[in-house]
Amino acid sequence: VTLLAMRVRASANLSDSAARMVNVLAERLIPVWSPEGWSEPRLTRNPAWAFADAVRARYGGDFADSELDLDGLLYLAGLFDSRGDRFDGRFDTEQSLWDGLGKIGQVCRSGPVRQGNLIRLIRDQHIEAPAQVFGMANMTDFSVDYVMHDDRTADAVKITYWDETRDYSETTITCQLPDDTADNPQEVTLFGCTNYEQAWREGMYLAASNRERRQMVSWTTGLEGHIPTFGDLVIINHDLMGAGQQFGGIVEAVDGAVLTLSSDIEVEGEWYCILRDRYGEPSAPLPIEAVAPNRVRVMDTLPYIETDTSREPTHYLIGQGAKVSWPVKVTAISPEADNKITIAGCIESEFVHTVDKGVLPPPPPEIKPPPPGLVINN
């Protein structure tokens, strides 16, 4: 805790609010972690180490290192440095630890997550490899909700931040997607953001999320529901998503390149299948042709198919054309019983993670008050 002592001349203009009418440029010194251990306190503006300090410090959560995902923070710290993401906020009012961690993460599209005994900082970012595969063989109670656009839907985002190039004055910018309007913007305050480019990137990300992530899905599964975590990418396949053009189940037998499926399917034309191995990893989409109502021939190199009946069988996802499966960003995992877990998420959009790579527009003009003594004559 830093205490600032001041001597102020007593006058009729002195009031209780005068104590808050003080501006100070301060730099924080906090420890930084590496595999060799914690450093001495040093200057840093990295959100990952601000997050770690809030969790570990006596004035924060006072948690032990064993309850912090240090390897994950080290990875994110390098990512934030490469992007120029910084957190320059100062907490001067009492609030809960979780609210404070959420504000730190907001400036770098991240959020705090309690996973088991670990406190983690999870960033919403592009993910190449899905964490798990879910089809009709390991899903129940599947539902899909389409959030439709209406007159109240935000079509842009207004970001308020404190611009370091303008004496940290409060600045508002409008982040508008290409070929879209800005008639009903959502207003967001980025506490701790002092950089115009960072504010613009996060505003464009939020605007893209509002527009693109409007298909919400949820389902119930078994123990494999413990594999993904908040923010992970999974792929799903269900007939409700494909209007009769998606099928899922388990492979009951294999004969050369011919697979015997657990259910009958009808495939005519261009169809593909994805096979999930014993570790939950999906294969690439493989072209198939029908041999019998419940048998298909794979027209490509066949991956390993589990034949040991004491192990988890190979799962298949089948779809027409490019719609073999749907990518889902996990937003909630709710254990309901030992073998029953509900997962919720949204259909992922690659555009959300690439929209901030466009051309940075010029910042808005700075409007300053007229100098003292200026007289304007008509």
QUILINMO-V839534 format. One line per field, one symbol per residue. ss: DSSP state (A for helix, B for strand, O for the rest). phi: phi as a letter, one per 20 degrees, with the letter a starting at -180 (. if undefined). psi: psi as a letter, one per 30 degrees, with the letter a starting at -180 (. if undefined). A space follows every 10 residues. Layout:
ss = ???
phi = ???
psi = ???
This chain:
ss = OOOOOOOOOO OOOOOAAAAA OOOOOOOOBB OOBBOOBBOO OBBOOOAAAA AAAAAAOOOO OOOOAAABOA AAAAAAAAAA AAAOOOOOOO OOOOOOAAAA AAAAAAOOOB BBBBBOOBBB BBBOOOOOOO OBBBOOOOOB BBBBBBOOOO OOOOOBBBBB BBBAAAOOBB BBBBBBOOOO OOOOBBBBBO OOOOOAAAAA AAAAAAAAAA AAOOBBBBBB BOAAAAOOOO OOBBBBOOAA AAOOOBBBBB BBBBBOOBBB BOOOOOOOOO BBBBBBOOOO OBOOOBBBBB BBOOBBBBOO OOOOOOOOOO OOOOBBBBBB OOOOOBBBBB BBBBBBBOOB BBBBBBBOOO AAAAAAAOOO OOOOOOOOOO OOOOOOOO
phi = .ddddcdcff bfefbffffe ecdceccedc fcebgepeef gbfbdfffff fffffeffed elefgfdcff ffffffgfff ffenfcccec edcfbfgfff fffffffclc bfcedmeddc dddebfcfef facccffccc lfbcceeefb feffdacedd bdffecllef cccddcfglc ececfeecde fneccfffff ffffffffff eeecddcbad befffeffcg nfdcdcbbff edlndccbrc eeaccmddde eebfcdccoe cccddeefen eeefgdfccf dbgcccdeeb feffdfdffe dfffecccbe mfefbcfcef daccfdbgdb cddcacffcf ggedfeefff fffffeddff ffnfdddf
psi = kkkjklkkkk lffklfffff hkkkjlkkjl lkklffakll klkkgkeefe eeeeeelegb fhllefgkie eeeeeeeeee eefgkljhlk jglklleeee eeeefefhhl lkkjjbgkkl jkkjlkkekk flkkaffhkl hklkkjjlka ffkkglkjkk ljkffhhhlk kklkjklkgl lhfikkkkki kgkgkeeeee eeeeeeeeee eeigjklllk abffffellk flklklkkff fghggkllal jflkjcgkkk lflkljkkbj lllkkkafgg klllkkkllk elegklkkhl kkakkkfjff lklkkkkklk bfhelkkkkk fkkjkflegj kkklakkkkf eefffggakj lkllkkjkll lkfkkjk.
